[in-house]
Amino acid sequence: MSALAAESWTWYAISWVVVIARTISRRLLHGSFKKVQADDILMLVAMVTDTVLIVCMNILAKTNTNLIDPAHPADLTPQDISERTYGSKLVLVVEQMQIVTVWLVKCCLLIMYARLTMSLKQNIAVKFVAAYVAFGFVLMEVLYLAVWCRPFTEYWAVPTDNIQCSAATNHLITNAVLNITSDVMIICIPMPVFLAVKLPVKRKAILVGVFALGVFTILSAILNKYYSFNQPFGDQWTFWYIRESSTAIITANLPFTWTLLQNTFNLKSFNGKSSGARTSEAQSRFRSGYGRGTNHLTTITRGNPGIELGSCNSQEQINDAFGTQLKIYQQTEVHVSTHDVEKGALETTNAVSPGVYPGGASDSDTSSHESEVGVVSGRPRP
């Protein structure tokens, strides 16, 4: 087994382990595979393109292309031409699969950031970077497929006189600029939150490790272009192509694996709470009892007059950087007042709503001349 095969398939196996862990975590979080989100689907598509990339790259490593070293001109036989034509087509496939894989990962990260910053000012930055990423992808593909090498069949012509069809210099420059700048933008989006957040040292070290993988992805993008320019006839660029796509996949999926790790190893949540600890909703639910033989409304009592926050009906389950569920809370103030209601007024109420009286009385409970009615008004605060 060659060095490239050993390393590439190792990266591939690690990538699948992390992606599967992410998928299971999402299942545990949402309760069903039917509730997967757009980034979950895009990540699986990215694994398909990454599979094609690694398979074709290992074949390409043993196949000649139309990139011929001028210092060692080849006396091409029909068999050589056939092999180089096939190899040149593989270059086209490898390049496209690498681009699609990396850009799909960018999309997944931006979708995650969009959810996490939905009501924050950073959401504007996410939208700007998303527009830049989309524009960069379209521009790069148009230039690569329709501009740099014309006619398109020259990409696998053997031999070819157009250096843009064999070495693809202009495309590599365009790819480097758009890819690296967008990576830097993406990694900078959560930086203000990361610097401001107060977490235990161990948990902050985990986040630093994830960011370090992101930095390594950018470094891989730089080095694969460096070797493509400086050693176009060598094989070092192939290693860095695989490293870039693989570390990008791993970096984008690691934050989503925390839920599985919590359930498997009974770890604390990322903010330090036990995985089984949940904010009790019992304290925020108001109980009221209604007497059956009287028009007296049971009032609501609360042991602690302080502020209590309870989960409102609208909950946004968001898997943040490490699977912590974020919920929207509301504060509810309850005001209780009592006043006397004359019999005539009570009968008027009865005429509007037959058989039902404030306090839960039935028709047989209307004999009293005066009823005490408790009026409860609730005012939720988001």
C-alpha positions in Angstrom: 0.0 0.0 0.0 1.3 3.4 -0.9 1.8 6.2 1.6 -1.0 8.2 -0.1 -3.4 5.2 0.1 -2.6 4.6 3.8 -3.0 8.2 4.8 -6.1 9.0 2.7 -8.1 5.9 3.8 -7.1 6.7 7.4 -8.5 10.2 7.1 -11.6 8.8 5.3 -12.3 6.3 8.2 -11.9 9.0 10.8 -14.2 11.3 8.8 -16.9 8.6 8.7 -16.6 7.9 12.4 -17.2 11.6 13.2 -20.1 11.9 10.7 -21.8 8.8 12.1 -21.4 10.2 15.6 -22.9 13.5 14.5 -25.9 11.7 12.9 -26.5 9.6 16.0 -26.3 12.8 18.2 -28.8 14.5 16.0 -31.1 11.5 16.3 -30.8 11.6 20.1 -31.4 15.4 20.2 -34.4 15.5 17.9 -35.9 12.1 18.6 -36.2 11.0 15.0 -34.2 10.8 11.8 -37.2 12.5 10.1 -36.3 15.7 11.9 -32.8 16.1 10.3 -32.0 19.5 9.1 -30.5 20.9 5.9 -26.9 20.8 7.1 -27.2 17.2 8.1 -28.2 16.2 4.6 -25.5 18.4 3.0 -22.9 16.7 5.2 -23.9 13.3 4.0 -23.7 14.6 0.4 -20.2 15.9 1.2 -19.2 12.4 2.3 -20.3 11.0 -1.0 -18.2 13.6 -2.9 -15.3 13.0 -0.5 -15.6 9.2 -1.3 -15.3 9.9 -5.0 -12.4 12.3 -4.3 -10.3 9.8 -2.4 -11.0 6.9 -4.8 -10.1 9.0 -7.8 -7.0 10.5 -6.1 -5.6 7.1 -5.4 -6.1 6.1 -9.0 -4.7 9.4 -10.3 -1.5 8.9 -8.2 -0.6 5.9 -10.4 -1.7 7.5 -13.7 0.0 10.0 -16.0 -1.8 13.1 -17.3 -1.3 15.7 -20.0 0.9 17.6 -17.7 4.3 16.7 -19.2 7.6 17.9 -17.8 9.4 20.0 -20.4 12.7 18.8 -19.0 11.8 15.2 -19.8 9.7 15.2 -23.0 7.9 11.9 -23.6 7.8 10.0 -26.8 4.1 9.2 -26.7 2.7 6.0 -28.0 -1.0 5.4 -28.6 -1.1 3.5 -25.3 0.6 6.5 -23.5 -1.9 8.9 -25.0 -4.8 6.8 -23.9 -3.5 6.5 -20.3 -2.8 10.3 -20.1 -6.2 11.1 -21.5 -7.8 9.0 -18.8 -5.5 10.5 -16.1 -6.4 14.1 -17.3 -10.1 13.3 -17.0 -9.4 12.1 -13.5 -7.8 15.4 -12.7 -11.0 17.1 -13.7 -13.1 14.8 -11.5 -10.7 15.2 -8.5 -10.7 19.0 -8.8 -14.5 19.2 -8.9 -15.0 16.7 -6.1 -12.5 18.6 -3.9 -14.2 21.9 -4.6 -17.7 20.6 -4.0 -16.7 18.8 -0.7 -15.0 21.9 0.7 -17.8 24.2 -0.3 -20.5 21.9 1.1 -18.7 21.9 4.5 -18.6 25.7 4.3 -22.4 25.7 3.8 -22.9 23.4 6.8 -20.9 25.6 9.0 -22.8 28.7 7.9 -26.2 27.1 8.4 -25.1 26.2 11.9 -23.9 29.7 12.6 -27.1 31.1 11.2 -29.2 29.2 13.7 -26.9 30.1 16.6 -26.9 33.8 15.7 -30.5 34.2 14.7 -31.2 37.1 17.1 -27.6 38.4 17.4 -25.8 41.0 15.5 -23.3 38.4 14.2 -26.2 37.1 12.0 -25.4 40.0 9.6 -21.9 38.7 9.3 -23.1 35.2 8.6 -25.3 36.4 5.8 -22.4 38.4 4.3 -20.0 35.5 4.4 -22.7 33.2 3.0 -23.2 35.5 0.0 -19.4 35.7 -0.5 -19.1 31.9 -0.4 -21.9 31.4 -2.9 -20.5 34.1 -5.2 -17.0 32.6 -5.0 -18.3 29.2 -5.9 -20.2 30.3 -8.9 -17.4 32.6 -10.1 -14.8 29.9 -9.7 -16.9 27.2 -11.5 -17.7 29.5 -14.4 -14.1 30.4 -14.9 -12.9 26.8 -14.6 -15.5 25.2 -16.8 -16.1 28.0 -19.4 -13.2 30.5 -19.5 -9.7 29.3 -18.6 -9.5 26.3 -21.0 -11.2 26.5 -24.4 -12.4 24.4 -25.9 -13.3 22.3 -22.8 -12.1 19.1 -24.3 -8.5 20.5 -24.1 -8.5 19.6 -20.4 -7.8 16.0 -21.5 -6.1 16.6 -24.8 -2.7 14.9 -25.1 -0.6 16.8 -25.7 -2.0 20.3 -25.2 -0.3 23.6 -25.9 -2.5 25.5 -23.4 -0.9 25.6 -20.0 -4.3 26.4 -18.4 -5.6 23.1 -19.7 -2.7 21.1 -18.1 -1.4 23.0 -15.1 -4.6 25.1 -14.6 -2.5 28.0 -13.1 -5.3 30.6 -13.3 -7.8 28.3 -11.7 -5.4 27.4 -8.8 -4.9 31.1 -8.1 -8.6 31.8 -8.2 -9.4 28.8 -6.0 -6.7 29.8 -3.4 -8.0 33.3 -3.0 -11.7 32.5 -2.7 -11.2 29.4 -0.6 -8.7 30.7 1.9 -10.4 34.1 2.4 -13.8 32.5 2.9 -12.3 30.0 5.4 -10.8 32.9 7.4 -14.1 34.7 7.4 -15.9 31.6 8.6 -13.5 30.9 11.4 -13.7 34.6 12.6 -17.5 34.6 12.9 -17.6 32.8 16.3 -14.4 34.4 17.6 -16.1 37.3 19.5 -18.4 34.9 21.3 -15.5 32.5 22.0 -13.4 35.3 23.5 -16.2 36.6 25.7 -17.6 33.3 26.9 -16.8 32.1 30.5 -16.1 28.4 30.5 -13.9 26.1 32.6 -10.4 25.8 31.3 -10.9 22.2 30.2 -13.9 23.1 28.1 -12.3 26.1 26.6 -9.3 23.9 25.7 -11.7 21.7 23.7 -13.0 24.7 21.8 -9.4 25.8 21.1 -8.7 22.3 19.7 -11.7 22.7 17.3 -10.4 26.1 16.2 -7.0 24.6 15.8 -8.4 22.0 13.4 -10.0 24.9 11.4 -6.6 26.6 11.2 -5.0 23.4 10.0 -7.7 23.2 7.3 -6.6 26.7 6.1 -3.0 25.7 6.3 -3.7 22.6 4.2 -5.4 24.8 1.6 -2.3 27.0 1.4 0.1 24.1 1.2 -1.8 22.2 -1.5 -1.6 25.2 -3.7 2.0 25.8 -2.8 3.1 22.3 -3.9 0.8 22.6 -7.0 2.7 25.7 -8.1 6.2 24.7 -7.0 6.2 20.9 -7.5 3.6 20.4 -10.2 5.2 17.1 -11.3 5.5 15.8 -7.7 2.8 14.1 -5.5 2.9 16.3 -2.4 -0.1 18.3 -3.5 -2.2 15.1 -3.5 -1.6 14.6 0.3 -2.6 18.2 1.1 -5.8 17.9 -1.0 -6.9 15.0 1.1 -5.8 16.6 4.4 -7.8 19.8 3.6 -11.1 18.1 2.7 -10.8 15.6 5.6 -10.0 18.1 8.3 -12.7 20.3 7.1 -15.3 17.5 7.4 -14.0 16.6 10.9 -13.9 20.2 12.1 -17.5 20.8 11.0 -18.9 17.6 12.6 -17.1 17.5 15.9 -19.3 20.1 17.6 -22.3 18.0 16.9 -21.0 14.9 18.6 -21.3 16.2 22.2 -24.8 14.9 22.7 -23.7 11.3 21.9 -20.7 11.7 24.2 -22.9 12.9 27.0 -25.2 10.0 26.7 -22.5 7.4 26.3 -20.1 8.5 29.1 -22.6 10.4 31.3 -20.7 13.6 30.9 -21.7 17.0 32.0 -23.2 19.4 29.5 -20.8 21.9 28.0 -21.9 24.6 30.5 -21.0 22.3 33.4 -24.4 20.8 34.3 -25.0 17.1 34.5 -26.4 15.5 31.3 -29.5 14.5 33.3 -30.0 17.9 34.9 -32.8 19.9 33.4 -34.5 23.0 34.5 -37.6 22.0 36.4 -40.7 23.2 34.8 -42.9 22.2 37.7 -42.0 25.4 39.5 -43.1 27.5 36.6 -46.4 25.8 36.1 -49.3 27.4 37.9 -51.9 25.2 39.6 -55.4 26.2 40.3 -58.2 24.2 41.9 -61.9 24.8 41.5 -64.5 24.0 44.2 -67.4 21.9 43.0 -70.2 23.1 45.4 -69.4 26.8 45.7 -68.8 29.8 43.6 -65.5 30.5 45.4 -62.5 30.5 43.2 -59.4 28.9 44.7 -56.6 31.5 44.5 -53.0 30.8 43.4 -50.3 30.9 45.9 -46.5 30.9 45.4 -44.0 30.0 48.0 -41.3 32.3 46.7 -42.3 35.8 45.7 -39.1 36.2 43.7 -38.9 36.1 40.0 -39.3 32.7 38.4 -38.6 31.8 34.8 -40.2 28.9 33.1 -40.1 27.5 29.6 -42.6 29.0 27.3 -44.6 26.9 24.8 -42.3 28.1 22.0 -38.9 26.4 22.3 -36.1 26.5 19.8 -34.0 23.4 20.3 -30.6 24.5 19.0 -27.5 22.3 19.0 -24.8 24.8 19.7 -21.1 24.4 19.6 -21.3 21.2 21.7 -24.9 20.1 21.7 -26.3 22.3 24.6 -30.0 22.9 24.1 -31.0 26.5 24.2 -34.5 27.4 25.2 -36.6 30.5 25.1 -37.8 31.5 28.6 -40.7 33.7 29.7 -41.5 35.4 33.0 -45.2 35.3 33.9 -46.7 37.7 36.4 -50.0 36.6 38.0 -52.3 39.3 39.6 -55.2 38.0 41.7 -58.0 40.3 42.6 -61.4 39.7 44.2 -64.7 41.6 44.0 -68.3 41.0 44.8 -70.7 40.1 42.0 -74.4 40.7 42.4 -76.8 37.9 41.7 -78.1 39.7 38.6 -74.7 40.0 37.1 -74.0 36.4 37.8 -77.2 35.4 36.1 -76.2 37.5 33.1 -73.0 35.6 32.9 -75.0 32.4 33.0 -77.1 33.6 30.1 -74.0 34.1 28.0 -72.4 30.8 29.0 -75.1 28.3 30.1 -74.2 25.9 32.8 -70.7 27.3 33.4 -69.9 29.8 36.1 -66.6 31.4 37.2 -65.2 29.2 39.9 -66.5 26.0 38.2 -70.0 25.9 39.7 -72.8 24.0 38.1 -76.4 25.1 37.7 -77.3 23.7 41.1 -74.9 26.0 42.8 -76.6 29.4 42.0 -78.8 29.7 45.1 -76.5 32.1 46.9 -77.3 35.7 46.6 -73.6 36.7 46.4 -70.6 35.0 44.9 -66.9 35.8 45.3 -65.2 35.5 42.0 -61.4 35.5 41.7 -60.1 37.2 38.6 -56.7 35.9 37.4 -54.8 37.7 34.8 -51.5 36.4 33.4 -49.1 38.6 31.4 -46.2 36.6 29.9 -42.9 38.4 29.3 -40.6 37.0 26.7 
